[in-house]
Each structure stands twice: as C-alpha cells, then as structure tokens.
Amino acid sequence: MSAGAIYLACEYFVNGIEWCGKRLNLGATAVGSVLAAFGTALPESAVTFVAVAFGSTPEKKDLGVGAAMGGPLVLATLAYAVVGLALIANRKRLGRPTTEVKVDHMRMSRDQAAFLGVFVVKVALGLVAFAYKPWLGVLFLAAYAVYVWREIRDGDTAPEEEELEPLSIRPKQAEPALGWAVLQAVLALVVIGGASHVFVSQLESIGAALQWPPYLVALLLSPVATELPETMNALIWVRQGKERLALANISGAMMIQATIPSALGIFFTPWRFDGPLLASGVITAAAILYLWAMFRRGMVHGRTLVLAGSLYAVFALVLVVRFSNG
C-alpha cells in the first residue's frame, strides 16, 4: 500500500515539477536533474542527517553511512534497469520501432564521468584516517553547487512533442501560476516522504524477521525504499515518452547522493569503510563505468540499461554470502 501511495504521489509530483520548470524557464534536463532530483532526495538526506548527527550508538551512525553508499548503488543499477524495462514494455504504445533511448548521449556520459570523479574521492576517503577529514565534507557540498550551476547554465529546451498535461490541481487553467505548481509539488513530496518512511519501516521489519544484521538492511533493503521516489518518477516519465527527464532525474539524484549525504557522513562520523561498504563502492563504480561507456558510444537501448541492474544482484549475492559465512 505504501508503494502504491508513493507512485500516486509521484504522478502529482512530476506533473507539478514540470510546470515549475516551465514557469521558471528551465530546460527539460535541468527540471529532471535539479528540481525533481533535489525534491525527492530531501527525505533520504534527512534520514542520513538524523542517523549520523543524532545516532546514539556507532551502529546507528553506521546506518546513515550505509544509506549514503547504498543510495548511489540502487540508482546506478536498479533505477536505470527500471527505465530500460519501461522502454521495452511501452515501445508499442509509444509507437517506436526500437527501444533506443532519446537523450543527449554526450551530456549523459559527461554526467556519469562527473559522478564517478566525486564518487572515487568519496570511497577513497573511507579507506584512510586523518585529523582534518571532517573539513573535506565542505568540498562535496561545493561540488554539488557547481553541478547545479552547470546544469542550469547548460539547460536545454524540451521538444515540442513533450506537451505538458494540465496541472492536476488546476486542470482548467491553460497557464497555471508558479505558486499552484509549487504547492502541488510540495504536497506530493509530503506524501512521498511519509509513505517512504512507512516503506522503510516495513523493509526493516522484514530484515529483522529474517534476522539480518543492521548493515545488511542499510545496504540492501533501505536504499531500495529511499530511492523508490526517483524510480517511480522515472517510470512515469518513460511511460509518457519523456525518458530524457527520467534519466536526468536519476543522474541528478545520483549526484546528490554522491555529495550531500557524503558530506553529512564525513562531518559526523569517522567515515571508515568495512568490506560491505567497500564492495558497494566498487560495484557502483563498475556500474557507472558501464553506463559511461554505453552513453559515450552514442546509442543506448532499453536492454542496455536493464543489464546495469544485474550488478545489484551481484552485490546482493556478495552480501548474502558474507552474512552466511558470519
């Protein structure tokens, strides 16, 4: 039920955020990578902040670090796989001869490269200890600020065929005011945040019932729940034939996950990685390298994106084997 509530709220959110972008004269890519990504990342960033800043035990703080590493992994694998599956499932309905992704491939490859650069530094810091490490969290916040500036500066314009549906809360207005669009997006985010919290709790209960340790829940189950809004947004946009918005939303969310939660973790924890955290970093980097190579080639199909999801299965297998061996 909570997953269904998230999907319905995302329907209202993507509709509202598209109108926000139009009223602010932002291009389609900036709408997805900045507005939509920042909005849906707020709940999970809040979860990370509470865990690392106010966690009463090292184990609770570790949950925040696990979320900061698990989020990018889910986005780089499962979220892209969902886009691929949606393209395959909706090809005939959209009237397309193939499942080729209609997107600026060079821009997407550049986004993957930028994310990988930040992510490598993030993982490297988890392998060393030194006195002034907490201060380096500021660099991650600065990196995100630069990313947002670049996305808005290089903004594009949505093609004419991507007509906006009427604003859901003002369906009779051809040109609703920015305030109504913001109100709809914010109200949808409130529902998304509440439903996501319930969904995380449900998954944690499943993990407890299976007697999984906290790190396994934090790395394997919780990120699936916290990244569900971005995944739902992508699914909705692909069904509308707007995969550029879907992929921009995922890449923007990945950049947020690589910077803001990481900065919080570096500020408030020792930020030291054990085996599972390092494994998540290595597999995430492998997924990004794969996506970078595919987008740089200049032609990406639905099945190409689906294959990225297999790396999440590899990570799950690594964790389960480690847990089974104690």
C-alpha contacts under 8 A as a table, 3 or more apart, distances in Angstrom:
res1	aa1	res2	aa2	distance
1	M	4	G	5.09
1	M	5	A	6.28
2	S	5	A	5.00
2	S	6	I	6.24
2	S	195	A	5.17
2	S	196	S	7.11
2	S	198	V	6.60
2	S	199	F	5.85
3	A	6	I	5.05
3	A	7	Y	6.31
3	A	195	A	7.22
3	A	196	S	7.71
3	A	199	F	6.91
4	G	7	Y	5.10
4	G	8	L	6.28
5	A	8	L	5.21
5	A	9	A	6.04
5	A	191	V	7.60
5	A	192	I	7.43
5	A	195	A	6.44
6	I	9	A	5.13
6	I	10	C	6.01
6	I	191	V	7.20
6	I	192	I	5.17
6	I	195	A	6.00
6	I	196	S	6.97
6	I	228	L	7.83
6	I	229	P	6.58
6	I	232	M	7.67
7	Y	10	C	5.03
7	Y	11	E	6.40
7	Y	229	P	7.41
7	Y	232	M	5.83
7	Y	233	N	7.91
8	L	11	E	5.12
8	L	12	Y	6.84
9	A	12	Y	5.27
9	A	13	F	6.12
9	A	188	A	5.07
9	A	189	L	7.34
9	A	191	V	6.30
9	A	192	I	6.01
10	C	13	F	4.66
10	C	14	V	5.95
10	C	188	A	6.77
10	C	189	L	7.97
10	C	192	I	7.17
10	C	229	P	6.68
10	C	232	M	6.54
10	C	233	N	5.91
10	C	236	I	7.99
11	E	14	V	5.61
11	E	15	N	6.35
11	E	233	N	7.42
11	E	236	I	6.92
12	Y	15	N	5.19
12	Y	16	G	6.06
12	Y	168	S	6.77
12	Y	184	Q	6.86
12	Y	185	A	6.82
12	Y	188	A	6.07
13	F	16	G	5.10
13	F	17	I	5.92
13	F	184	Q	6.85
13	F	185	A	4.71
13	F	186	V	7.75
13	F	188	A	5.31
13	F	189	L	6.85
14	V	17	I	5.09
14	V	18	E	6.02
14	V	36	A	7.36
14	V	185	A	7.55
14	V	233	N	6.55
14	V	237	W	7.89
15	N	18	E	5.40
15	N	19	W	6.58
15	N	164	L	7.82
15	N	165	E	7.18
15	N	167	L	6.37
15	N	168	S	7.15
15	N	185	A	7.84
16	G	19	W	5.25
16	G	20	C	6.24
16	G	167	L	6.43
16	G	168	S	7.67
16	G	181	A	4.82
16	G	182	V	6.65
16	G	184	Q	5.59
16	G	185	A	4.89
17	I	20	C	4.84
17	I	21	G	6.19
17	I	31	V	7.22
17	I	35	L	6.92
17	I	36	A	6.41
17	I	181	A	6.84
17	I	182	V	7.31
17	I	185	A	5.92
18	E	21	G	5.07
18	E	22	K	6.29
18	E	31	V	6.70
18	E	164	L	7.38
19	W	22	K	4.93
19	W	23	R	6.11
19	W	164	L	7.55
19	W	167	L	7.19
19	W	178	L	7.38
19	W	181	A	5.85
20	C	23	R	5.22
20	C	24	L	6.13
20	C	178	L	5.96
20	C	181	A	5.59
20	C	182	V	6.35
21	G	24	L	5.07
21	G	25	N	5.92
21	G	26	L	4.97
21	G	27	G	7.13
21	G	28	A	7.62
21	G	31	V	5.54
21	G	35	L	7.67
22	K	25	N	4.95
22	K	26	L	6.09
22	K	27	G	7.82
23	R	26	L	7.85
23	R	177	A	7.52
23	R	178	L	5.81
24	L	178	L	7.99
26	L	30	A	6.16
26	L	31	V	6.31
26	L	152	I	7.21
26	L	155	G	6.56
26	L	156	D	7.55
26	L	157	T	7.42
27	G	30	A	5.41
27	G	31	V	6.28
27	G	152	I	7.92
27	G	155	G	4.94
27	G	156	D	4.37
27	G	157	T	4.34
27	G	158	A	5.97
28	A	31	V	5.15
28	A	32	G	6.48
28	A	155	G	7.50
28	A	156	D	6.29
28	A	157	T	5.86
28	A	158	A	4.99
28	A	244	R	7.43
28	A	245	L	6.12
29	T	32	G	5.27
29	T	33	S	5.98
29	T	151	E	7.71
29	T	155	G	6.50
29	T	156	D	6.47
29	T	244	R	6.64
29	T	245	L	5.83
29	T	248	A	5.52
29	T	249	N	7.98
30	A	33	S	5.07
30	A	34	V	5.37
30	A	35	L	7.05
30	A	151	E	5.68
30	A	152	I	5.81
30	A	155	G	5.74
30	A	156	D	7.56
30	A	248	A	7.44
31	V	34	V	5.67
31	V	35	L	5.09
31	V	36	A	6.15
31	V	245	L	7.27
31	V	248	A	7.99
31	V	249	N	7.88
32	G	35	L	6.09
32	G	36	A	5.03
32	G	37	A	6.25
32	G	245	L	4.95
32	G	246	A	6.74
32	G	247	L	7.66
32	G	248	A	4.84
32	G	249	N	4.15
32	G	250	I	7.89
32	G	252	G	7.08
33	S	36	A	6.42
33	S	37	A	5.45
33	S	38	F	7.84
33	S	151	E	7.50
33	S	245	L	7.75
33	S	248	A	4.59
33	S	249	N	4.54
33	S	250	I	7.14
33	S	251	S	6.34
33	S	252	G	3.92
33	S	253	A	6.89
34	V	37	A	5.37
34	V	38	F	5.73
34	V	148	V	6.44
34	V	151	E	7.45
34	V	249	N	7.49
34	V	252	G	6.06
35	L	38	F	5.43
35	L	39	G	6.17
36	A	39	G	5.23
36	A	40	T	6.25
36	A	249	N	6.15
37	A	40	T	5.45
37	A	41	A	5.94
37	A	230	E	7.22
37	A	249	N	5.24
37	A	250	I	7.15
37	A	252	G	5.40
37	A	253	A	4.72
37	A	256	I	7.68
38	F	41	A	5.12
38	F	42	L	6.37
38	F	252	G	7.71
38	F	253	A	6.91
38	F	256	I	7.29
39	G	42	L	5.61
39	G	189	L	7.11
40	T	43	P	6.70
40	T	44	E	7.98
40	T	189	L	6.99
40	T	229	P	6.23
40	T	230	E	6.50
40	T	253	A	7.99
41	A	44	E	5.60
41	A	45	S	6.03
41	A	253	A	6.56
41	A	256	I	7.26
41	A	257	Q	7.83
42	L	45	S	5.15
42	L	46	A	6.07
43	P	46	A	5.13
43	P	47	V	6.35
43	P	193	G	5.55
43	P	226	T	7.67
44	E	47	V	4.95
44	E	48	T	6.29
44	E	226	T	5.67
44	E	227	E	7.81
45	S	48	T	5.08
45	S	49	F	6.13
45	S	260	I	7.23
45	S	261	P	5.81
46	A	49	F	5.02
46	A	50	V	6.18
47	V	50	V	5.32
47	V	51	A	6.19
47	V	64	G	7.30
48	T	51	A	5.14
48	T	52	V	6.13
48	T	63	L	7.94
48	T	64	G	4.60
48	T	65	V	7.35
48	T	67	A	6.64
48	T	68	A	6.95
48	T	261	P	6.21
48	T	264	L	7.46
48	T	265	G	7.76
49	F	52	V	5.44
49	F	53	A	5.68
49	F	54	F	7.78
49	F	64	G	7.28
49	F	261	P	7.26
49	F	264	L	6.22
49	F	265	G	7.82
50	V	53	A	5.41
50	V	54	F	5.36
50	V	55	G	6.81
50	V	64	G	7.92
51	A	54	F	5.76
51	A	55	G	4.87
51	A	60	K	6.01
51	A	61	K	5.21
51	A	62	D	7.90
51	A	63	L	6.64
51	A	64	G	4.94
52	V	55	G	5.64
52	V	60	K	7.38
52	V	61	K	4.49
52	V	62	D	7.44
52	V	63	L	7.90
52	V	64	G	5.42
52	V	65	V	7.30
52	V	264	L	7.11
52	V	265	G	6.09
52	V	268	F	5.76
52	V	269	T	6.49
53	A	61	K	7.55
53	A	264	L	7.88
53	A	268	F	5.73
54	F	61	K	7.92
55	G	58	P	7.25
55	G	60	K	5.11
55	G	61	K	5.20
56	S	60	K	6.70
56	S	61	K	7.67
57	T	60	K	5.35
57	T	61	K	6.53
58	P	61	K	5.06
58	P	62	D	6.07
59	E	62	D	4.96
59	E	63	L	6.52
59	E	214	P	7.69
60	K	63	L	5.16
60	K	64	G	6.99
61	K	64	G	5.30
61	K	65	V	6.66
61	K	269	T	7.03
62	D	65	V	4.98
62	D	66	G	6.03
62	D	215	Y	7.39
63	L	66	G	4.97
63	L	67	A	6.17
63	L	214	P	7.05
63	L	215	Y	6.52
63	L	218	A	5.54
64	G	67	A	5.07
64	G	68	A	6.27
64	G	218	A	7.86
64	G	265	G	7.13
65	V	68	A	5.02
65	V	69	M	6.41
65	V	262	S	7.75
65	V	265	G	5.95
65	V	271	W	7.35
66	G	69	M	5.20
66	G	70	G	5.80
66	G	215	Y	6.73
66	G	218	A	5.30
66	G	219	L	5.36
66	G	277	L	6.92
67	A	70	G	4.94
67	A	71	G	5.86
67	A	218	A	5.80
67	A	219	L	6.35
67	A	222	S	7.11
67	A	223	P	6.05
68	A	71	G	5.83
68	A	72	P	7.45
68	A	257	Q	6.45
68	A	258	A	7.58
68	A	261	P	5.38
68	A	262	S	5.99
68	A	265	G	7.60
69	M	72	P	6.10
69	M	73	L	6.80
69	M	219	L	7.30
69	M	277	L	6.91
69	M	280	S	6.76
69	M	281	G	6.92
70	G	73	L	5.13
70	G	74	V	6.30
70	G	218	A	7.28
70	G	219	L	4.93
70	G	220	L	7.04
70	G	222	S	8.00
70	G	223	P	5.38
70	G	280	S	6.89
71	G	74	V	5.35
71	G	75	L	6.31
71	G	223	P	5.02
71	G	224	V	7.57
71	G	226	T	7.42
71	G	227	E	6.49
71	G	254	M	7.76
71	G	257	Q	6.40
72	P	75	L	5.07
72	P	76	A	5.94
72	P	254	M	5.48
72	P	257	Q	5.92
72	P	258	A	6.83
72	P	284	T	6.89
73	L	76	A	5.24
73	L	77	T	6.21
73	L	280	S	6.65
73	L	281	G	7.64
73	L	283	I	7.43
73	L	284	T	4.95
73	L	312	Y	7.34
74	V	77	T	5.34
74	V	78	L	5.27
74	V	79	A	6.39
74	V	223	P	6.53
74	V	224	V	6.31
74	V	227	E	7.11
74	V	312	Y	7.13
75	L	78	L	5.91
75	L	79	A	4.73
75	L	80	Y	6.72
75	L	227	E	7.00
75	L	231	T	7.88
75	L	250	I	6.50
75	L	253	A	7.81
75	L	254	M	6.45
76	A	79	A	6.42
76	A	80	Y	6.25
76	A	254	M	7.50
76	A	284	T	6.48
76	A	287	A	6.07
76	A	288	I	6.46
76	A	308	A	7.34
76	A	309	G	7.96
77	T	80	Y	5.64
77	T	81	A	6.17
77	T	284	T	7.74
77	T	287	A	6.53
77	T	308	A	4.93
77	T	309	G	4.27
77	T	310	S	7.26
77	T	311	L	6.40
77	T	312	Y	5.88
78	L	81	A	4.89
78	L	82	V	6.14
78	L	308	A	7.22
78	L	309	G	4.75
78	L	312	Y	6.84
79	A	82	V	5.16
79	A	83	V	6.55
79	A	230	E	7.63
79	A	231	T	5.29
79	A	234	A	7.74
79	A	250	I	7.13
79	A	309	G	7.79
80	Y	83	V	5.11
80	Y	84	G	6.37
80	Y	247	L	7.67
80	Y	250	I	7.67
80	Y	305	L	5.46
80	Y	306	V	6.79
80	Y	308	A	6.81
80	Y	309	G	7.08
81	A	84	G	5.01
81	A	85	L	6.17
81	A	305	L	5.02
81	A	306	V	3.92
81	A	307	L	6.78
81	A	308	A	6.05
81	A	309	G	5.04
82	V	85	L	5.07
82	V	86	A	6.00
82	V	231	T	7.09
82	V	234	A	7.76
82	V	235	L	6.83
82	V	305	L	7.99
82	V	306	V	6.98
83	V	86	A	5.09
83	V	87	L	6.16
83	V	234	A	6.33
83	V	235	L	6.20
83	V	238	V	6.71
83	V	243	E	7.62
83	V	246	A	7.51
83	V	247	L	7.85
83	V	302	G	7.19
83	V	305	L	7.05
83	V	306	V	7.71
84	G	87	L	5.14
84	G	88	I	6.32
84	G	301	H	7.23
84	G	302	G	3.80
84	G	303	R	5.86
84	G	304	T	7.17
84	G	305	L	4.91
84	G	306	V	5.10
85	L	88	I	5.10
85	L	89	A	6.07
85	L	302	G	6.33
85	L	303	R	7.37
85	L	306	V	6.33
86	A	89	A	5.05
86	A	90	N	5.95
86	A	235	L	6.34
86	A	238	V	6.35
86	A	239	R	6.83
86	A	302	G	7.88
87	L	90	N	5.31
87	L	91	R	5.74
87	L	99	T	5.80
87	L	238	V	6.48
87	L	239	R	7.58
87	L	302	G	5.66
88	I	91	R	5.41
88	I	99	T	5.92
88	I	302	G	5.91
88	I	303	R	7.63
89	A	92	K	7.74
90	N	93	R	5.19
90	N	94	L	6.02
90	N	239	R	6.37
91	R	94	L	5.29
91	R	95	G	6.23
91	R	96	R	5.42
91	R	97	P	7.32
91	R	98	T	6.87
91	R	99	T	6.18
92	K	95	G	4.90
92	K	96	R	6.06
92	K	97	P	7.65
93	R	96	R	7.86
94	L	239	R	7.93
94	L	240	Q	7.94
94	L	241	G	6.59
96	R	99	T	7.06
98	T	301	H	7.86
99	T	301	H	5.23
99	T	302	G	5.30
99	T	303	R	7.98
100	E	299	M	7.00
100	E	300	V	5.73
100	E	301	H	4.18
100	E	302	G	6.45
101	V	243	E	7.02
101	V	299	M	7.39
101	V	300	V	5.58
101	V	301	H	5.52
101	V	302	G	6.94
102	K	243	E	6.78
102	K	244	R	6.64
103	V	108	M	7.80
103	V	243	E	7.22
103	V	244	R	5.21
104	D	107	R	5.42
104	D	108	M	6.30
104	D	244	R	7.81
105	H	108	M	5.06
105	H	109	S	6.12
105	H	295	F	5.04
105	H	296	R	6.38
105	H	298	G	5.52
105	H	299	M	7.35
106	M	109	S	5.06
106	M	110	R	6.10
106	M	295	F	6.63
106	M	296	R	5.94
106	M	298	G	7.17
107	R	110	R	5.01
107	R	111	D	6.21
108	M	111	D	5.01
108	M	112	Q	6.31
108	M	248	A	7.98
108	M	251	S	7.94
108	M	292	W	7.64
108	M	295	F	6.38
109	S	112	Q	5.07
109	S	113	A	6.26
109	S	291	L	7.43
109	S	292	W	4.80
109	S	293	A	7.39
109	S	294	M	8.00
109	S	295	F	5.16
109	S	296	R	5.39
110	R	113	A	5.06
110	R	114	A	6.18
110	R	292	W	7.68
111	D	114	A	5.10
111	D	115	F	6.12
111	D	251	S	6.83
112	Q	115	F	5.14
112	Q	116	L	6.05
112	Q	251	S	7.49
112	Q	288	I	6.13
112	Q	289	L	7.64
112	Q	291	L	7.13
112	Q	292	W	5.46
113	A	116	L	5.07
113	A	117	G	6.23
113	A	288	I	7.93
113	A	292	W	6.66
114	A	117	G	5.25
114	A	118	V	6.53
115	F	118	V	5.31
115	F	119	F	5.95
115	F	254	M	7.28
115	F	255	M	5.85
115	F	258	A	7.11
116	L	119	F	4.90
116	L	120	V	5.98
116	L	285	A	6.60
116	L	288	I	6.66
116	L	289	L	7.78
117	G	120	V	5.43
117	G	121	V	6.66
118	V	121	V	5.37
118	V	122	K	6.25
118	V	140	F	7.74
118	V	143	A	7.88
118	V	258	A	6.69
118	V	259	T	7.56
119	F	122	K	4.86
119	F	123	V	6.22
119	F	258	A	5.90
119	F	285	A	7.60
120	V	123	V	5.22
120	V	124	A	6.04
120	V	285	A	7.65
121	V	124	A	5.01
121	V	125	L	6.18
122	K	125	L	5.44
122	K	126	G	6.79
122	K	258	A	7.45
122	K	262	S	7.12
123	V	126	G	5.16
123	V	127	L	6.99
123	V	278	L	7.34
123	V	281	G	6.34
124	A	127	L	5.39
124	A	128	V	7.10
125	L	128	V	5.61
125	L	129	A	7.60
125	L	133	K	7.81
125	L	271	W	7.26
125	L	272	R	7.60
126	G	129	A	7.80
126	G	271	W	5.28
126	G	272	R	4.39
126	G	273	F	5.01
127	L	272	R	5.97
127	L	273	F	6.11
128	V	272	R	7.09
129	A	133	K	7.19
129	A	270	P	7.68
129	A	272	R	7.50
130	F	133	K	5.75
131	A	134	P	7.76
132	Y	135	W	5.66
132	Y	136	L	7.31
133	K	136	L	5.45
133	K	137	G	7.60
133	K	266	I	7.07
134	P	137	G	5.75
134	P	266	I	5.14
134	P	267	F	4.66
134	P	268	F	7.42
135	W	138	V	6.06
135	W	266	I	7.95
135	W	267	F	7.04
136	L	139	L	5.38
136	L	140	F	7.26
136	L	263	A	7.77
136	L	266	I	7.44
137	G	140	F	5.40
137	G	141	L	6.81
137	G	262	S	7.21
137	G	263	A	4.16
137	G	264	L	7.03
137	G	266	I	5.55
137	G	267	F	6.00
138	V	141	L	5.21
138	V	142	A	6.26
138	V	263	A	6.66
139	L	142	A	4.97
139	L	143	A	6.07
139	L	263	A	7.98
140	F	143	A	4.92
140	F	144	Y	6.39
140	F	258	A	7.89
140	F	259	T	4.76
140	F	260	I	6.71
140	F	262	S	7.27
140	F	263	A	5.77
141	L	144	Y	5.25
141	L	145	A	6.37
141	L	259	T	6.01
141	L	260	I	6.01
141	L	263	A	6.61
142	A	145	A	5.00
142	A	146	V	6.26
143	A	146	V	5.17
143	A	147	Y	6.25
143	A	259	T	7.08
144	Y	147	Y	4.92
144	Y	148	V	6.25
144	Y	255	M	6.98
144	Y	256	I	6.74
144	Y	259	T	6.18
144	Y	260	I	7.55
145	A	148	V	5.25
145	A	149	W	6.26
146	V	149	W	5.10
146	V	150	R	6.14
147	Y	150	R	5.15
147	Y	151	E	6.13
147	Y	255	M	7.99
148	V	151	E	5.12
148	V	152	I	6.26
149	W	152	I	5.39
149	W	153	R	6.00
150	R	153	R	5.00
150	R	154	D	5.94
151	E	154	D	5.31
151	E	155	G	5.84
152	I	155	G	4.93
158	A	162	E	6.48
159	P	162	E	5.74
160	E	163	E	6.45
162	E	242	K	7.11
166	P	170	R	7.17
166	P	171	P	5.01
166	P	172	K	7.32
166	P	173	Q	7.26
166	P	174	A	6.84
167	L	170	R	5.25
167	L	171	P	5.28
167	L	173	Q	7.69
167	L	176	P	7.07
167	L	181	A	7.05
168	S	171	P	5.32
168	S	184	Q	7.92
169	I	180	W	7.64
169	I	184	Q	6.91
170	R	173	Q	5.71
170	R	176	P	6.84
170	R	180	W	7.63
171	P	174	A	7.74
173	Q	176	P	5.48
176	P	180	W	6.64
176	P	181	A	7.23
177	A	180	W	5.63
177	A	181	A	6.78
178	L	181	A	5.14
178	L	182	V	6.14
179	G	182	V	5.13
179	G	183	L	6.07
180	W	183	L	5.03
180	W	184	Q	6.22
181	A	184	Q	5.25
181	A	185	A	6.25
182	V	185	A	5.14
182	V	186	V	6.03
183	L	186	V	5.21
183	L	187	L	6.08
184	Q	187	L	5.26
184	Q	188	A	6.11
185	A	188	A	5.13
185	A	189	L	6.16
186	V	189	L	4.97
186	V	190	V	6.33
187	L	190	V	5.15
187	L	191	V	6.57
188	A	191	V	5.21
188	A	192	I	6.12
189	L	192	I	4.82
189	L	193	G	5.93
190	V	193	G	5.16
190	V	194	G	6.23
191	V	194	G	5.18
191	V	195	A	6.00
192	I	195	A	5.24
192	I	196	S	5.84
192	I	229	P	7.03
193	G	196	S	5.13
193	G	197	H	6.19
194	G	197	H	5.19
194	G	198	V	6.46
195	A	198	V	5.10
195	A	199	F	6.13
196	S	199	F	4.91
196	S	200	V	6.07
196	S	225	A	6.39
196	S	226	T	6.36
196	S	228	L	7.72
196	S	229	P	7.97
197	H	200	V	5.18
197	H	201	S	6.26
198	V	201	S	5.10
198	V	202	Q	6.20
199	F	202	Q	5.03
199	F	203	L	6.27
199	F	225	A	6.18
200	V	203	L	5.15
200	V	204	E	6.10
200	V	222	S	5.74
200	V	225	A	5.54
200	V	226	T	7.09
201	S	204	E	5.01
201	S	205	S	6.14
202	Q	205	S	5.07
202	Q	206	I	6.34
203	L	206	I	4.94
203	L	207	G	6.24
203	L	217	V	7.94
203	L	221	L	6.31
203	L	222	S	6.77
203	L	225	A	7.77
204	E	207	G	4.93
204	E	208	A	6.16
204	E	217	V	6.45
204	E	221	L	7.43
204	E	222	S	7.16
205	S	208	A	5.01
205	S	209	A	6.10
206	I	209	A	5.03
206	I	210	L	6.23
207	G	210	L	5.07
207	G	211	Q	6.11
207	G	212	W	5.23
207	G	213	P	7.77
207	G	217	V	5.97
207	G	221	L	7.82
208	A	211	Q	4.76
208	A	212	W	5.86
208	A	213	P	7.76
209	A	212	W	7.70
212	W	216	L	6.21
212	W	217	V	6.73
213	P	216	L	5.49
213	P	217	V	6.70
214	P	217	V	5.17
214	P	218	A	6.04
215	Y	218	A	4.94
215	Y	219	L	6.01
216	L	219	L	5.32
216	L	220	L	5.68
216	L	221	L	7.51
216	L	319	L	7.03
217	V	220	L	5.35
217	V	221	L	5.00
217	V	222	S	5.98
218	A	221	L	6.21
218	A	222	S	5.17
218	A	223	P	6.89
219	L	222	S	6.60
219	L	223	P	6.50
219	L	277	L	7.87
219	L	280	S	7.93
220	L	223	P	6.56
220	L	224	V	7.20
220	L	316	A	6.75
221	L	224	V	5.47
221	L	225	A	6.86
222	S	225	A	5.25
222	S	226	T	6.26
223	P	226	T	4.96
223	P	227	E	5.83
224	V	227	E	5.44
224	V	228	L	6.05
225	A	228	L	5.10
226	T	229	P	7.19
227	E	230	E	5.58
227	E	231	T	6.41
228	L	231	T	4.96
228	L	232	M	5.98
229	P	232	M	5.03
229	P	233	N	6.06
230	E	233	N	5.05
230	E	234	A	6.21
230	E	249	N	6.82
230	E	250	I	6.43
230	E	253	A	7.41
231	T	234	A	5.11
231	T	235	L	6.25
231	T	250	I	7.67
232	M	235	L	5.00
232	M	236	I	6.21
233	N	236	I	5.23
233	N	237	W	6.20
233	N	246	A	6.69
233	N	249	N	7.79
234	A	237	W	5.21
234	A	238	V	6.06
234	A	243	E	7.32
234	A	245	L	7.51
234	A	246	A	4.15
234	A	247	L	6.96
234	A	249	N	7.13
234	A	250	I	7.41
235	L	238	V	5.27
235	L	239	R	6.26
235	L	246	A	7.35
236	I	239	R	5.23
236	I	240	Q	6.51
237	W	240	Q	5.04
237	W	241	G	6.36
237	W	242	K	5.01
237	W	243	E	6.01
237	W	245	L	6.61
237	W	246	A	5.58
238	V	241	G	4.87
238	V	242	K	5.19
238	V	243	E	4.77
238	V	246	A	6.44
239	R	242	K	7.43
242	K	245	L	5.63
242	K	246	A	6.61
243	E	246	A	4.68
243	E	247	L	5.95
244	R	247	L	5.34
244	R	248	A	6.01
245	L	248	A	5.06
245	L	249	N	6.01
246	A	249	N	5.19
246	A	250	I	6.45
247	L	250	I	5.08
247	L	251	S	6.13
248	A	251	S	5.15
248	A	252	G	5.88
249	N	252	G	5.16
249	N	253	A	6.04
250	I	253	A	5.08
250	I	254	M	6.10
251	S	254	M	4.99
251	S	255	M	6.33
252	G	255	M	5.18
252	G	256	I	6.38
253	A	256	I	5.05
253	A	257	Q	6.14
254	M	257	Q	5.01
254	M	258	A	6.09
255	M	258	A	5.00
255	M	259	T	6.31
256	I	259	T	5.27
256	I	260	I	5.66
256	I	261	P	7.55
257	Q	260	I	6.09
257	Q	261	P	5.83
257	Q	262	S	7.10
258	A	261	P	6.98
258	A	262	S	6.09
259	T	262	S	5.13
259	T	263	A	5.92
260	I	263	A	5.10
260	I	264	L	6.35
261	P	264	L	5.03
261	P	265	G	6.15
262	S	265	G	5.03
262	S	266	I	6.11
263	A	266	I	5.12
263	A	267	F	6.06
264	L	267	F	5.09
264	L	268	F	6.25
265	G	268	F	5.42
265	G	269	T	5.47
265	G	270	P	7.94
265	G	271	W	6.34
266	I	269	T	5.66
266	I	270	P	6.70
266	I	271	W	5.56
273	F	276	P	7.84
273	F	277	L	5.44
273	F	278	L	5.94
274	D	277	L	5.51
274	D	278	L	6.15
275	G	278	L	5.19
275	G	279	A	6.07
276	P	279	A	4.98
276	P	280	S	6.24
276	P	319	L	6.65
277	L	280	S	5.14
277	L	281	G	6.36
278	L	281	G	5.00
278	L	282	V	6.22
279	A	282	V	5.14
279	A	283	I	6.17
279	A	315	F	7.24
280	S	283	I	5.32
280	S	284	T	5.99
280	S	315	F	6.74
281	G	284	T	5.15
281	G	285	A	6.14
282	V	285	A	5.18
282	V	286	A	6.23
283	I	286	A	4.94
283	I	287	A	6.21
283	I	311	L	6.71
283	I	312	Y	7.83
283	I	315	F	6.88
284	T	287	A	5.10
284	T	288	I	6.28
285	A	288	I	5.09
285	A	289	L	6.15
286	A	289	L	5.13
286	A	290	Y	6.21
287	A	290	Y	5.11
287	A	291	L	6.25
287	A	308	A	6.19
287	A	311	L	6.83
288	I	291	L	5.06
288	I	292	W	5.93
289	L	292	W	5.02
289	L	293	A	6.15
290	Y	293	A	5.26
290	Y	294	M	6.27
290	Y	308	A	7.60
291	L	294	M	5.07
291	L	295	F	6.09
291	L	305	L	7.86
291	L	308	A	7.63
292	W	295	F	5.36
292	W	296	R	5.93
293	A	296	R	5.10
293	A	297	R	6.19
294	M	297	R	5.21
294	M	298	G	7.02
294	M	299	M	6.99
294	M	300	V	6.23
294	M	304	T	7.74
295	F	298	G	5.32
295	F	299	M	6.43
295	F	300	V	6.27
296	R	299	M	7.99
297	R	300	V	7.95
300	V	304	T	6.14
300	V	305	L	7.58
301	H	304	T	5.21
301	H	305	L	6.82
302	G	305	L	5.37
302	G	306	V	6.33
303	R	306	V	4.87
303	R	307	L	6.31
304	T	307	L	5.47
304	T	308	A	7.14
305	L	308	A	5.38
305	L	309	G	7.37
306	V	309	G	5.55
306	V	310	S	7.53
307	L	310	S	5.49
307	L	311	L	7.78
308	A	311	L	5.89
308	A	312	Y	7.83
309	G	312	Y	5.52
309	G	313	A	7.09
310	S	313	A	5.13
310	S	314	V	6.52
311	L	314	V	4.90
311	L	315	F	6.36
312	Y	315	F	5.03
312	Y	316	A	6.17
313	A	316	A	5.01
313	A	317	L	6.14
314	V	317	L	5.12
314	V	318	V	6.29
315	F	318	V	5.04
315	F	319	L	6.30
316	A	319	L	5.22
316	A	320	V	6.11
317	L	320	V	5.15
317	L	321	V	6.04
318	V	321	V	5.29
318	V	322	R	6.18
319	L	322	R	5.09
319	L	323	F	6.06
320	V	323	F	5.04
320	V	324	S	6.02
321	V	324	S	5.07
321	V	325	N	6.21
322	R	325	N	5.18
322	R	326	G	6.29
323	F	326	G	5.07
